[in-house]
């Protein structure tokens, strides 16, 4: 499999990797002249080419072919509650590898971690870095966006344009049995380790969200979203 890189600007017949991407290519992956690679701008542009020059702070790639990968007509987003430790980050990383189209950090009532002010900006940037690296590892042409941290009210308001599914291990419905035949975007809502508070379930339910469980086991916040995402990919015909 060819090595894969991400650039901000994918125009032109020669692509230059600079900064951390050049260091990763030259020092970590040790690319060589004439080695075949692939490149994306994270917005659907997909290039194949070969390395034409390698320097510590600059790697040049001669473009051999160029194509555009269409974005999914129906997006799947993950509303991931902020969680203690790195469990929310693990969820974001795995979801990106499993083709999620967007991430919404959710400040749930029972979230131990609290994002506000500069910490919210820093946290969003941290998650975007995780997403970028996971998308590169997975050779994705589209890199998911990480939205600003959302409150429960802001999350509920998204029901006007998307179908919201709240993962709840105590729900009667199984996620595998829901009707996925619509055209609206899908938002999977995953709570923190302490679970989703009753008032949050009520607010989301009043907005039209559906509660559903995955199976008989109670999964961690780091695994529930990716597990549901895998089922959805199959259910709506992506996989």
GROMACS elastic network, one bead per residue, 0.5 to 0.9 nm:
[ bonds ]
;  ai    aj funct       b0    kb
    1     4     6  0.88832   500
    1    37     6  0.86353   500
    2    35     6  0.82293   500
    2    36     6  0.58912   500
    2    38     6  0.64260   500
    3    25     6  0.86968   500
    3    29     6  0.83006   500
    3    31     6  0.84358   500
    3    35     6  0.87958   500
    3    36     6  0.73909   500
    3    38     6  0.62671   500
    3    39     6  0.85614   500
    3   139     6  0.88335   500
    4    37     6  0.58040   500
    4    39     6  0.56209   500
    4    40     6  0.79224   500
    4   136     6  0.65804   500
    4   137     6  0.76507   500
    4   138     6  0.89768   500
    4   139     6  0.63557   500
    5    17     6  0.82987   500
    5    21     6  0.72993   500
    5    25     6  0.80623   500
    5    37     6  0.77392   500
    5    38     6  0.64037   500
    5    40     6  0.65391   500
    5    41     6  0.86728   500
    5   136     6  0.65096   500
    5   137     6  0.89406   500
    5   139     6  0.83627   500
    6    10     6  0.88346   500
    6    17     6  0.84259   500
    6    21     6  0.75001   500
    6    38     6  0.87772   500
    6    39     6  0.56871   500
    6    40     6  0.50940   500
    6    41     6  0.56129   500
    6    42     6  0.67713   500
    6   132     6  0.83399   500
    6   136     6  0.67240   500
    7    10     6  0.63877   500
    7    15     6  0.82831   500
    7    16     6  0.82544   500
    7    17     6  0.69570   500
    7    18     6  0.88080   500
    7    21     6  0.79685   500
    7    39     6  0.71648   500
    7    40     6  0.63029   500
    7    42     6  0.76702   500
    8    40     6  0.83656   500
    8    41     6  0.53028   500
    8    42     6  0.77643   500
    9    12     6  0.87367   500
    9    15     6  0.80584   500
    9    40     6  0.88084   500
    9    41     6  0.62235   500
   10    13     6  0.89020   500
   10    14     6  0.87502   500
   10    15     6  0.65501   500
   10    16     6  0.89951   500
   10    39     6  0.78450   500
   10    40     6  0.68516   500
   10    41     6  0.57141   500
   10    45     6  0.71770   500
   10    46     6  0.84514   500
   10    47     6  0.79912   500
   11    14     6  0.80289   500
   11    15     6  0.74211   500
   12    15     6  0.67659   500
   12    63     6  0.80206   500
   13    61     6  0.84436   500
   13    62     6  0.61775   500
   13    63     6  0.52400   500
   13    64     6  0.80397   500
   14    49     6  0.89462   500
   14    52     6  0.88182   500
   14    60     6  0.66014   500
   14    61     6  0.55087   500
   14    63     6  0.57521   500
   15    39     6  0.85721   500
   15    59     6  0.82600   500
   15    60     6  0.57404   500
   15    61     6  0.50343   500
   15    62     6  0.65434   500
   15    63     6  0.70966   500
   16    22     6  0.82089   500
   16    58     6  0.65915   500
   16    59     6  0.56371   500
   16    61     6  0.62651   500
   16    62     6  0.89592   500
   17    20     6  0.84275   500
   17    21     6  0.58123   500
   17    23     6  0.85714   500
   17    25     6  0.80993   500
   17    57     6  0.79984   500
   17    58     6  0.56155   500
   17    60     6  0.63261   500
   17    61     6  0.79621   500
   18    21     6  0.57596   500
   18    23     6  0.74489   500
   18    57     6  0.57450   500
   18    59     6  0.68168   500
   18    60     6  0.89958   500
   19    22     6  0.54457   500
   19    23     6  0.64055   500
   19    24     6  0.87454   500
   19    57     6  0.61950   500
   19    58     6  0.75669   500
   20    24     6  0.60314   500
   20    25     6  0.85421   500
   20    57     6  0.82037   500
   21    24     6  0.50506   500
   21    25     6  0.61709   500
   21    26     6  0.85959   500
   21    57     6  0.87498   500
   21    58     6  0.87747   500
   21    59     6  0.87653   500
   22    25     6  0.50450   500
   22    26     6  0.59342   500
   22    27     6  0.80561   500
   22    54     6  0.86109   500
   22    55     6  0.80898   500
   22    56     6  0.69805   500
   22    57     6  0.55293   500
   22    58     6  0.53680   500
   22    59     6  0.56666   500
   22    60     6  0.89984   500
   23    26     6  0.52257   500
   23    27     6  0.53532   500
   23    28     6  0.68579   500
   23    29     6  0.87193   500
   23    55     6  0.88205   500
   23    56     6  0.61907   500
   23    57     6  0.60575   500
   23    58     6  0.78074   500
   23    59     6  0.86292   500
   24    27     6  0.56780   500
   24    29     6  0.60982   500
   24    30     6  0.80072   500
   25    28     6  0.59446   500
   25    29     6  0.50000   500
   25    30     6  0.59236   500
   25    31     6  0.58450   500
   25    54     6  0.86483   500
   25    56     6  0.88985   500
   25    59     6  0.73661   500
   26    29     6  0.60840   500
   26    31     6  0.56078   500
   26    32     6  0.80546   500
   26    54     6  0.65160   500
   26    55     6  0.68495   500
   26    56     6  0.59907   500
   26    57     6  0.79157   500
   26    58     6  0.80975   500
   26    59     6  0.71164   500
   27    30     6  0.52541   500
   27    31     6  0.81233   500
   27    56     6  0.70338   500
   28    31     6  0.84831   500
   31    34     6  0.89028   500
   31    35     6  0.67124   500
   31    51     6  0.75888   500
   31    54     6  0.74827   500
   31    59     6  0.87809   500
   32    35     6  0.55585   500
   32    51     6  0.66935   500
   32    52     6  0.83972   500
   32    53     6  0.79990   500
   32    54     6  0.68861   500
   33    36     6  0.87987   500
   33    50     6  0.73995   500
   33    52     6  0.52401   500
   33    53     6  0.58529   500
   33    54     6  0.66986   500
   33    61     6  0.89821   500
   34    49     6  0.88934   500
   34    50     6  0.52407   500
   34    51     6  0.50267   500
   34    52     6  0.60897   500
   34    53     6  0.85531   500
   35    49     6  0.83833   500
   35    50     6  0.52617   500
   35    51     6  0.54294   500
   35    52     6  0.83343   500
   36    48     6  0.73969   500
   36    49     6  0.57534   500
   36    51     6  0.65728   500
   36    61     6  0.89429   500
   37    47     6  0.84411   500
   37    48     6  0.59970   500
   37    49     6  0.56170   500
   37    50     6  0.57138   500
   37    51     6  0.71909   500
   37    61     6  0.80648   500
   38    46     6  0.72303   500
   38    47     6  0.55204   500
   38    49     6  0.63000   500
   38    50     6  0.82470   500
   38   139     6  0.85226   500
   39    45     6  0.81704   500
   39    46     6  0.59739   500
   39    47     6  0.50011   500
   39    48     6  0.63895   500
   39    49     6  0.80143   500
   39    61     6  0.89535   500
   39   139     6  0.88694   500
   39   141     6  0.85134   500
   40    43     6  0.74773   500
   40    44     6  0.70450   500
   40    45     6  0.54508   500
   40    47     6  0.62056   500
   40   136     6  0.87245   500
   40   139     6  0.86060   500
   40   140     6  0.79492   500
   40   141     6  0.57456   500
   40   142     6  0.80445   500
   41    44     6  0.68504   500
   41    45     6  0.58184   500
   41    46     6  0.74291   500
   41   141     6  0.73258   500
   41   142     6  0.78709   500
   41   143     6  0.84337   500
   42    45     6  0.69982   500
   42    46     6  0.85743   500
   42   132     6  0.83602   500
   42   135     6  0.84376   500
   42   136     6  0.88096   500
   42   140     6  0.74619   500
   42   141     6  0.53506   500
   42   144     6  0.81752   500
   43    46     6  0.88417   500
   43    68     6  0.87480   500
   43    69     6  0.84425   500
   43    71     6  0.82587   500
   43   141     6  0.65008   500
   43   143     6  0.66970   500
   44    67     6  0.82775   500
   44    68     6  0.53242   500
   44    70     6  0.62882   500
   44    71     6  0.68956   500
   44   140     6  0.85845   500
   44   142     6  0.52309   500
   44   143     6  0.85005   500
   45    66     6  0.72827   500
   45    67     6  0.60417   500
   45    69     6  0.63666   500
   45    70     6  0.89579   500
   45   141     6  0.65085   500
   45   142     6  0.82248   500
   46    65     6  0.83250   500
   46    66     6  0.58516   500
   46    67     6  0.52228   500
   46    68     6  0.58039   500
   46    69     6  0.69059   500
   46   141     6  0.62129   500
   47    63     6  0.66003   500
   47    64     6  0.74192   500
   47    65     6  0.57075   500
   47    67     6  0.64627   500
   47    68     6  0.86395   500
   48    61     6  0.89751   500
   48    62     6  0.85301   500
   48    63     6  0.60073   500
   48    64     6  0.56262   500
   48    65     6  0.52900   500
   48    66     6  0.66616   500
   48    67     6  0.88823   500
   49    61     6  0.61861   500
   49    62     6  0.53649   500
   49    65     6  0.67425   500
   49    66     6  0.89857   500
   50    60     6  0.85599   500
   50    61     6  0.54558   500
   50    62     6  0.54589   500
   50    63     6  0.68445   500
   50    64     6  0.74001   500
   51    54     6  0.73998   500
   51    59     6  0.72504   500
   51    60     6  0.58690   500
   51    62     6  0.62440   500
   51    63     6  0.89249   500
   52    59     6  0.77117   500
   52    60     6  0.54457   500
   52    61     6  0.54065   500
   52    62     6  0.60493   500
   53    58     6  0.78801   500
   53    59     6  0.55938   500
   53    61     6  0.71895   500
   54    57     6  0.83254   500
   54    58     6  0.63184   500
   54    60     6  0.65823   500
   55    59     6  0.58358   500
   55    60     6  0.86193   500
   56    59     6  0.77209   500
   63    66     6  0.74232   500
   68   141     6  0.84274   500
   69   141     6  0.65782   500
   69   142     6  0.80286   500
   70    73     6  0.83607   500
   70   141     6  0.89242   500
   70   142     6  0.87978   500
   71    74     6  0.85885   500
   71    75     6  0.84625   500
   71   101     6  0.88879   500
   71   141     6  0.88610   500
   71   142     6  0.71974   500
   72    75     6  0.59489   500
   72    76     6  0.89063   500
   72   101     6  0.82382   500
   72   238     6  0.89586   500
   73   183     6  0.83047   500
   73   185     6  0.85215   500
   74   183     6  0.63720   500
   74   184     6  0.64772   500
   74   185     6  0.51700   500
   74   186     6  0.75873   500
   74   236     6  0.89477   500
   75   100     6  0.77234   500
   75   101     6  0.57385   500
   75   102     6  0.78667   500
   75   184     6  0.79918   500
   75   186     6  0.62468   500
   75   187     6  0.84062   500
   76    99     6  0.83182   500
   76   100     6  0.56256   500
   76   101     6  0.54289   500
   76   102     6  0.69142   500
   76   185     6  0.59776   500
   76   187     6  0.58833   500
   76   188     6  0.75347   500
   76   229     6  0.79991   500
   76   232     6  0.83793   500
   76   233     6  0.87545   500
   77   100     6  0.59076   500
   77   101     6  0.55267   500
   77   103     6  0.57028   500
   77   104     6  0.72810   500
   77   144     6  0.89208   500
   77   185     6  0.77075   500
   77   186     6  0.61190   500
   77   188     6  0.62357   500
   77   189     6  0.86977   500
   78    92     6  0.82278   500
   78    95     6  0.77726   500
   78   100     6  0.70091   500
   78   101     6  0.80942   500
   78   102     6  0.63785   500
   78   104     6  0.60339   500
   78   105     6  0.83216   500
   78   186     6  0.84878   500
   78   187     6  0.56904   500
   78   189     6  0.62148   500
   78   190     6  0.75930   500
   78   225     6  0.70022   500
   78   226     6  0.89301   500
   78   229     6  0.84669   500
   79   102     6  0.85798   500
   79   103     6  0.60181   500
   79   105     6  0.58640   500
   79   106     6  0.59737   500
   79   150     6  0.87144   500
   79   155     6  0.80570   500
   79   187     6  0.65896   500
   79   188     6  0.58478   500
   79   190     6  0.62064   500
   79   191     6  0.85500   500
   79   225     6  0.86929   500
   80    83     6  0.85209   500
   80    88     6  0.68296   500
   80    91     6  0.76997   500
   80    92     6  0.76705   500
   80   103     6  0.71777   500
   80   104     6  0.61583   500
   80   105     6  0.52463   500
   80   106     6  0.55592   500
   80   107     6  0.86611   500
   80   188     6  0.80934   500
   80   189     6  0.62257   500
   80   190     6  0.51640   500
   80   191     6  0.67270   500
   80   192     6  0.79630   500
   80   221     6  0.81029   500
   80   225     6  0.76947   500
   81    88     6  0.70492   500
   81   104     6  0.84064   500
   81   105     6  0.59692   500
   81   107     6  0.59297   500
   81   108     6  0.57878   500
   81   110     6  0.89027   500
   81   111     6  0.67335   500
   81   189     6  0.77795   500
   81   190     6  0.59550   500
   81   191     6  0.50442   500
   81   192     6  0.52162   500
   81   193     6  0.88561   500
   81   221     6  0.79872   500
   82    87     6  0.85114   500
   82    88     6  0.59038   500
   82    89     6  0.87709   500
   82   105     6  0.64496   500
   82   106     6  0.59619   500
   82   107     6  0.59233   500
   82   108     6  0.69569   500
   82   110     6  0.89321   500
   82   111     6  0.55077   500
   82   112     6  0.73421   500
   82   113     6  0.58967   500
   82   114     6  0.74389   500
   82   115     6  0.83374   500
   82   191     6  0.80496   500
   82   192     6  0.63108   500
   83    86     6  0.72972   500
   83    87     6  0.60543   500
   83    88     6  0.52569   500
   83    89     6  0.85005   500
   83   110     6  0.87644   500
   83   111     6  0.55728   500
   83   112     6  0.60877   500
   83   113     6  0.58807   500
   83   114     6  0.89722   500
   83   191     6  0.83846   500
   83   192     6  0.52623   500
   83   193     6  0.65741   500
   83   194     6  0.89763   500
   83   221     6  0.76042   500
   83   222     6  0.87071   500
   84    87     6  0.64292   500
   84    88     6  0.74067   500
   84   111     6  0.74300   500
   84   112     6  0.57481   500
   84   113     6  0.58771   500
   84   192     6  0.81218   500
   84   193     6  0.78014   500
   85    88     6  0.77169   500
   85    89     6  0.85684   500
   85   113     6  0.85482   500
   86    89     6  0.51707   500
   86    90     6  0.62297   500
   86    91     6  0.87722   500
   86   222     6  0.85808   500
   87    90     6  0.50593   500
   87    91     6  0.63474   500
   87    92     6  0.87522   500
   87   193     6  0.89533   500
   87   220     6  0.82774   500
   87   221     6  0.67213   500
   87   223     6  0.86534   500
   88    91     6  0.50811   500
   88    92     6  0.63030   500
   88    93     6  0.87163   500
   88   105     6  0.89145   500
   88   192     6  0.82819   500
   88   221     6  0.68828   500
   88   222     6  0.57547   500
   89    92     6  0.50143   500
   89    93     6  0.61485   500
   89    94     6  0.86336   500
   89   126     6  0.89434   500
   89   127     6  0.68764   500
   89   130     6  0.74916   500
   89   222     6  0.76977   500
   90    93     6  0.51472   500
   90    94     6  0.61825   500
   90    95     6  0.84691   500
   90   222     6  0.56680   500
   90   223     6  0.81020   500
   91    94     6  0.52964   500
   91    95     6  0.59464   500
   91    96     6  0.85118   500
   91   221     6  0.71418   500
   91   223     6  0.61794   500
   91   224     6  0.80332   500
   91   225     6  0.66459   500
   91   226     6  0.65967   500
   92    95     6  0.51802   500
   92    96     6  0.61758   500
   92    97     6  0.87564   500
   92   100     6  0.89969   500
   92   103     6  0.73422   500
   92   127     6  0.73134   500
   92   130     6  0.74335   500
   92   131     6  0.68580   500
   92   134     6  0.88325   500
   92   222     6  0.80564   500
   92   225     6  0.85969   500
   92   226     6  0.83729   500
   93    96     6  0.53128   500
   93    97     6  0.65056   500
   93    98     6  0.88233   500
   93   127     6  0.85421   500
   93   130     6  0.61598   500
   93   131     6  0.60237   500
   93   133     6  0.83852   500
   93   134     6  0.57420   500
   93   135     6  0.84767   500
   94    97     6  0.51159   500
   94    98     6  0.62648   500
   94    99     6  0.89872   500
   94   134     6  0.76809   500
   94   222     6  0.84590   500
   94   223     6  0.82160   500
   94   225     6  0.86646   500
   94   226     6  0.60619   500
   95    99     6  0.65148   500
   95   100     6  0.55493   500
   95   101     6  0.89446   500
   95   103     6  0.87736   500
   95   131     6  0.88090   500
   95   134     6  0.89304   500
   95   225     6  0.69244   500
   95   227     6  0.86657   500
   95   229     6  0.70870   500
   95   230     6  0.88009   500
   96    99     6  0.53291   500
   96   100     6  0.52302   500
   96   101     6  0.76261   500
   96   102     6  0.83655   500
   96   103     6  0.87215   500
   96   130     6  0.88346   500
   96   131     6  0.60649   500
   96   132     6  0.85855   500
   96   134     6  0.60656   500
   96   135     6  0.60420   500
   96   138     6  0.81803   500
   96   143     6  0.81328   500
   96   144     6  0.71538   500
   96   226     6  0.86579   500
   97   100     6  0.75508   500
   97   131     6  0.85837   500
   97   134     6  0.59219   500
   97   135     6  0.61331   500
   97   136     6  0.89546   500
   97   137     6  0.77241   500
   97   138     6  0.55733   500
   97   139     6  0.88595   500
   97   140     6  0.83058   500
   97   226     6  0.89255   500
   98   138     6  0.84333   500
   98   226     6  0.69117   500
   98   229     6  0.69602   500
   98   230     6  0.67143   500
   98   233     6  0.84024   500
   99   135     6  0.84441   500
   99   138     6  0.88433   500
   99   140     6  0.80420   500
   99   142     6  0.89687   500
   99   144     6  0.84596   500
   99   229     6  0.81229   500
   99   230     6  0.87486   500
   99   233     6  0.81378   500
  100   103     6  0.76388   500
  100   144     6  0.68688   500
  100   226     6  0.87612   500
  100   229     6  0.72880   500
  101   142     6  0.79908   500
  101   143     6  0.75468   500
  101   145     6  0.72317   500
  102   143     6  0.84332   500
  102   146     6  0.60541   500
  102   147     6  0.76237   500
  103   127     6  0.87097   500
  103   128     6  0.89029   500
  103   131     6  0.88622   500
  103   144     6  0.69613   500
  103   145     6  0.62372   500
  103   147     6  0.62206   500
  104   145     6  0.86036   500
  104   146     6  0.60136   500
  104   147     6  0.51468   500
  104   148     6  0.69140   500
  104   149     6  0.64899   500
  104   150     6  0.68867   500
  104   155     6  0.86352   500
  105   123     6  0.89831   500
  105   124     6  0.77347   500
  105   127     6  0.87947   500
  105   146     6  0.75388   500
  105   147     6  0.68866   500
  105   148     6  0.67859   500
  105   150     6  0.61680   500
  105   151     6  0.88882   500
  106   111     6  0.86807   500
  106   148     6  0.88737   500
  106   149     6  0.56401   500
  106   151     6  0.61127   500
  106   152     6  0.72567   500
  106   155     6  0.77939   500
  106   189     6  0.86128   500
  106   190     6  0.86957   500
  106   191     6  0.83606   500
  107   110     6  0.83642   500
  107   111     6  0.64487   500
  107   113     6  0.82465   500
  107   114     6  0.69458   500
  107   115     6  0.72318   500
  107   149     6  0.65447   500
  107   150     6  0.60393   500
  107   151     6  0.54271   500
  107   152     6  0.72052   500
  108   111     6  0.51625   500
  108   112     6  0.88042   500
  108   114     6  0.89685   500
  108   150     6  0.87297   500
  108   151     6  0.69565   500
  108   152     6  0.66983   500
  108   191     6  0.70436   500
  108   192     6  0.71245   500
  108   196     6  0.72948   500
  108   197     6  0.81001   500
  108   200     6  0.80731   500
  109   112     6  0.85411   500
  109   151     6  0.89817   500
  109   152     6  0.84165   500
  109   192     6  0.87964   500
  109   196     6  0.75178   500
  109   197     6  0.65915   500
  109   200     6  0.78507   500
  110   113     6  0.88704   500
  110   191     6  0.83077   500
  110   192     6  0.65185   500
  110   193     6  0.79736   500
  110   194     6  0.59407   500
  110   195     6  0.69592   500
  110   196     6  0.69786   500
  110   197     6  0.69263   500
  111   114     6  0.68783   500
  111   191     6  0.81556   500
  111   192     6  0.55898   500
  111   193     6  0.76617   500
  111   194     6  0.74612   500
  111   195     6  0.87617   500
  112   192     6  0.81154   500
  112   193     6  0.87626   500
  112   194     6  0.87529   500
  114   119     6  0.82782   500
  114   120     6  0.82432   500
  115   118     6  0.82240   500
  115   119     6  0.54367   500
  115   121     6  0.82785   500
  115   122     6  0.88770   500
  115   123     6  0.72238   500
  115   149     6  0.74322   500
  116   119     6  0.54419   500
  116   121     6  0.79851   500
  116   149     6  0.86405   500
  117   120     6  0.55182   500
  117   121     6  0.69208   500
  117   122     6  0.89665   500
  118   121     6  0.51744   500
  118   122     6  0.61406   500
  118   123     6  0.85055   500
  119   123     6  0.58853   500
  119   124     6  0.84881   500
  120   123     6  0.50637   500
  120   124     6  0.61319   500
  120   125     6  0.85846   500
  120   148     6  0.76039   500
  120   149     6  0.67956   500
  121   124     6  0.52747   500
  121   125     6  0.62732   500
  121   126     6  0.86321   500
  121   148     6  0.77158   500
  121   149     6  0.86929   500
  122   125     6  0.51630   500
  122   126     6  0.61165   500
  122   127     6  0.87237   500
  123   127     6  0.62369   500
  123   128     6  0.85883   500
  123   149     6  0.86979   500
  124   127     6  0.52151   500
  124   128     6  0.61952   500
  124   129     6  0.87241   500
  124   146     6  0.65454   500
  124   147     6  0.72336   500
  124   148     6  0.63679   500
  124   149     6  0.73038   500
  125   128     6  0.50188   500
  125   129     6  0.62721   500
  125   130     6  0.87361   500
  125   146     6  0.81163   500
  126   129     6  0.52036   500
  126   130     6  0.64275   500
  126   131     6  0.87603   500
  127   131     6  0.61550   500
  127   132     6  0.86103   500
  127   146     6  0.68549   500
  128   132     6  0.60965   500
  128   133     6  0.86559   500
  128   144     6  0.82403   500
  128   145     6  0.69449   500
  128   146     6  0.56943   500
  128   147     6  0.89701   500
  129   132     6  0.50965   500
  129   133     6  0.62725   500
  129   134     6  0.85681   500
  130   133     6  0.53286   500
  130   134     6  0.61073   500
  130   135     6  0.85220   500
  131   134     6  0.51151   500
  131   135     6  0.59480   500
  131   136     6  0.84560   500
  131   143     6  0.70931   500
  131   144     6  0.67719   500
  131   145     6  0.79490   500
  131   146     6  0.80239   500
  132   135     6  0.51874   500
  132   136     6  0.61639   500
  132   137     6  0.86478   500
  132   143     6  0.62236   500
  132   144     6  0.77947   500
  133   136     6  0.50721   500
  133   137     6  0.61763   500
  133   138     6  0.86400   500
  134   137     6  0.50172   500
  134   138     6  0.61807   500
  134   139     6  0.86053   500
  134   140     6  0.88035   500
  134   143     6  0.88990   500
  135   138     6  0.50336   500
  135   139     6  0.60742   500
  135   140     6  0.52410   500
  135   141     6  0.80205   500
  135   142     6  0.76823   500
  135   143     6  0.58780   500
  135   144     6  0.79333   500
  136   139     6  0.50188   500
  136   140     6  0.61778   500
  136   141     6  0.85004   500
  136   143     6  0.82045   500
  137   140     6  0.78813   500
  140   143     6  0.66971   500
  146   149     6  0.87703   500
  147   150     6  0.80701   500
  150   153     6  0.79576   500
  150   154     6  0.57079   500
  150   155     6  0.62053   500
  151   154     6  0.51420   500
  151   155     6  0.61780   500
  151   156     6  0.86373   500
  152   156     6  0.61028   500
  152   157     6  0.86199   500
  152   200     6  0.66067   500
  152   203     6  0.76265   500
  152   204     6  0.76082   500
  153   156     6  0.50956   500
  153   157     6  0.62559   500
  153   200     6  0.87014   500
  153   203     6  0.74255   500
  153   204     6  0.80880   500
  154   157     6  0.51279   500
  154   158     6  0.68567   500
  155   158     6  0.55203   500
  155   159     6  0.77078   500
  155   164     6  0.89957   500
  155   189     6  0.89832   500
  155   204     6  0.78181   500
  156   159     6  0.57760   500
  156   160     6  0.85528   500
  156   164     6  0.82673   500
  156   203     6  0.69154   500
  156   204     6  0.52497   500
  156   205     6  0.84411   500
  156   206     6  0.84403   500
  156   207     6  0.57033   500
  156   208     6  0.82502   500
  156   209     6  0.78491   500
  157   160     6  0.63829   500
  157   161     6  0.85933   500
  157   204     6  0.87791   500
  157   207     6  0.71791   500
  158   161     6  0.58141   500
  158   162     6  0.61238   500
  158   163     6  0.83704   500
  158   164     6  0.80105   500
  158   187     6  0.87275   500
  158   207     6  0.87087   500
  159   163     6  0.59818   500
  159   164     6  0.62136   500
  159   187     6  0.87955   500
  159   204     6  0.85913   500
  159   207     6  0.62417   500
  159   208     6  0.65929   500
  159   209     6  0.71037   500
  160   163     6  0.81831   500
  160   207     6  0.83440   500
  160   208     6  0.88634   500
  161   184     6  0.67432   500
  161   185     6  0.71839   500
  162   183     6  0.89542   500
  162   184     6  0.51759   500
  162   186     6  0.55609   500
  162   187     6  0.66599   500
  163   182     6  0.87713   500
  163   184     6  0.60948   500
  163   185     6  0.61090   500
  163   187     6  0.61269   500
  163   188     6  0.86792   500
  163   208     6  0.79948   500
  163   209     6  0.68646   500
  163   210     6  0.81943   500
  164   185     6  0.85564   500
  164   186     6  0.59683   500
  164   188     6  0.61737   500
  164   189     6  0.71798   500
  164   204     6  0.82554   500
  164   207     6  0.89128   500
  164   208     6  0.73855   500
  164   210     6  0.63428   500
  164   211     6  0.86249   500
  165   175     6  0.84586   500
  165   186     6  0.74318   500
  165   187     6  0.61093   500
  165   188     6  0.50779   500
  165   189     6  0.60837   500
  165   209     6  0.56120   500
  165   211     6  0.57836   500
  165   212     6  0.68313   500
  166   187     6  0.82854   500
  166   188     6  0.60182   500
  166   190     6  0.65538   500
  166   191     6  0.83699   500
  166   201     6  0.81307   500
  166   204     6  0.81159   500
  166   205     6  0.88430   500
  166   209     6  0.66910   500
  166   210     6  0.60066   500
  166   212     6  0.62128   500
  166   213     6  0.83713   500
  167   170     6  0.89844   500
  167   171     6  0.81390   500
  167   175     6  0.81391   500
  167   188     6  0.70373   500
  167   189     6  0.59945   500
  167   190     6  0.57387   500
  167   191     6  0.76522   500
  167   210     6  0.86195   500
  167   211     6  0.59822   500
  167   212     6  0.52605   500
  167   213     6  0.55799   500
  167   214     6  0.73529   500
  167   224     6  0.76612   500
  167   225     6  0.80672   500
  167   228     6  0.82842   500
  168   171     6  0.54457   500
  168   190     6  0.81286   500
  168   191     6  0.83815   500
  168   195     6  0.84206   500
  168   196     6  0.80869   500
  168   211     6  0.59661   500
  168   212     6  0.55174   500
  168   213     6  0.50785   500
  168   214     6  0.79913   500
  168   218     6  0.88298   500
  169   172     6  0.86381   500
  169   211     6  0.89572   500
  169   212     6  0.72005   500
  169   214     6  0.68313   500
  169   215     6  0.73777   500
  169   216     6  0.75258   500
  169   217     6  0.74487   500
  169   218     6  0.58901   500
  169   219     6  0.81175   500
  170   173     6  0.89211   500
  170   211     6  0.88503   500
  170   212     6  0.79913   500
  170   213     6  0.66535   500
  170   218     6  0.88918   500
  171   174     6  0.75175   500
  171   211     6  0.59215   500
  171   212     6  0.52184   500
  171   213     6  0.55532   500
  172   211     6  0.80189   500
  172   212     6  0.67600   500
  172   213     6  0.72537   500
  173   176     6  0.84923   500
  173   177     6  0.70323   500
  173   178     6  0.73962   500
  173   210     6  0.86936   500
  173   211     6  0.69577   500
  173   213     6  0.62361   500
  173   214     6  0.87895   500
  174   177     6  0.53629   500
  174   178     6  0.68840   500
  174   211     6  0.86851   500
  174   212     6  0.51883   500
  174   214     6  0.58194   500
  174   215     6  0.69472   500
  175   178     6  0.54950   500
  175   179     6  0.89283   500
  175   211     6  0.84035   500
  175   212     6  0.51171   500
  175   213     6  0.56572   500
  175   214     6  0.56289   500
  175   215     6  0.83777   500
  175   228     6  0.76194   500
  175   231     6  0.81606   500
  175   232     6  0.86112   500
  176   179     6  0.85524   500
  176   212     6  0.87757   500
  176   213     6  0.86399   500
  176   214     6  0.73402   500
  176   228     6  0.88363   500
  176   231     6  0.70119   500
  176   232     6  0.81693   500
  176   235     6  0.78623   500
  177   180     6  0.89379   500
  178   212     6  0.82578   500
  179   182     6  0.77776   500
  180   183     6  0.84183   500
  180   232     6  0.82425   500
  180   235     6  0.68234   500
  180   236     6  0.63735   500
  181   235     6  0.88316   500
  181   236     6  0.72834   500
  182   185     6  0.86480   500
  183   186     6  0.88892   500
  188   225     6  0.70134   500
  188   228     6  0.78707   500
  188   229     6  0.79774   500
  189   225     6  0.77260   500
  190   195     6  0.86635   500
  190   196     6  0.82073   500
  190   221     6  0.65267   500
  190   224     6  0.69931   500
  190   225     6  0.62054   500
  191   194     6  0.76395   500
  191   195     6  0.53583   500
  191   196     6  0.51752   500
  191   197     6  0.87526   500
  191   221     6  0.64995   500
  192   195     6  0.53272   500
  192   196     6  0.68313   500
  192   220     6  0.83786   500
  192   221     6  0.58472   500
  192   222     6  0.89973   500
  193   196     6  0.86055   500
  193   220     6  0.66230   500
  193   221     6  0.59104   500
  193   222     6  0.89504   500
  194   197     6  0.84205   500
  195   221     6  0.87740   500
  196   199     6  0.84127   500
  196   200     6  0.64495   500
  196   201     6  0.66917   500
  197   200     6  0.52379   500
  197   201     6  0.64503   500
  197   202     6  0.88065   500
  198   201     6  0.50973   500
  198   202     6  0.62260   500
  198   203     6  0.86825   500
  199   202     6  0.50144   500
  199   203     6  0.61507   500
  199   204     6  0.86306   500
  200   203     6  0.50727   500
  200   204     6  0.61300   500
  200   205     6  0.83309   500
  201   204     6  0.52736   500
  201   205     6  0.58855   500
  201   206     6  0.84959   500
  201   209     6  0.87341   500
  201   211     6  0.83600   500
  202   206     6  0.60053   500
  202   207     6  0.85612   500
  203   206     6  0.52270   500
  203   207     6  0.64042   500
  203   208     6  0.89708   500
  203   209     6  0.88431   500
  204   207     6  0.50871   500
  204   208     6  0.65920   500
  204   209     6  0.53925   500
  204   210     6  0.82160   500
  205   208     6  0.51366   500
  205   210     6  0.65508   500
  205   211     6  0.77758   500
  206   209     6  0.72245   500
  213   216     6  0.80837   500
  213   218     6  0.89027   500
  214   217     6  0.77883   500
  214   218     6  0.84705   500
  214   219     6  0.86966   500
  214   224     6  0.79219   500
  214   227     6  0.79821   500
  214   228     6  0.68462   500
  215   218     6  0.78235   500
  218   224     6  0.84173   500
  219   222     6  0.79354   500
  219   223     6  0.61567   500
  219   224     6  0.54392   500
  220   223     6  0.54538   500
  220   224     6  0.60667   500
  221   224     6  0.54931   500
  221   225     6  0.71099   500
  222   225     6  0.70017   500
  222   226     6  0.77608   500
  223   226     6  0.55518   500
  223   227     6  0.60701   500
  223   228     6  0.86506   500
  224   227     6  0.52386   500
  224   228     6  0.62058   500
  224   229     6  0.85498   500
  225   228     6  0.52119   500
  225   229     6  0.60210   500
  225   230     6  0.87002   500
  226   230     6  0.62594   500
  226   231     6  0.88274   500
  227   230     6  0.53467   500
  227   231     6  0.67011   500
  227   232     6  0.89301   500
  228   231     6  0.51687   500
  228   232     6  0.62506   500
  228   233     6  0.87029   500
  229   232     6  0.50126   500
  229   233     6  0.61262   500
  229   234     6  0.87420   500
  230   233     6  0.52324   500
  230   234     6  0.66341   500
  230   235     6  0.87561   500
  230   239     6  0.85004   500
  231   234     6  0.53618   500
  231   235     6  0.61150   500
  231   236     6  0.88086   500
  232   236     6  0.60350   500
  232   237     6  0.82650   500
  232   238     6  0.82172   500
  232   239     6  0.88576   500
  233   236     6  0.57338   500
  233   237     6  0.62081   500
  233   239     6  0.54283   500
  234   237     6  0.52238   500
  234   238     6  0.58114   500
  235   238     6  0.76673   500
  235   239     6  0.80744   500
  236   239     6  0.80609   500
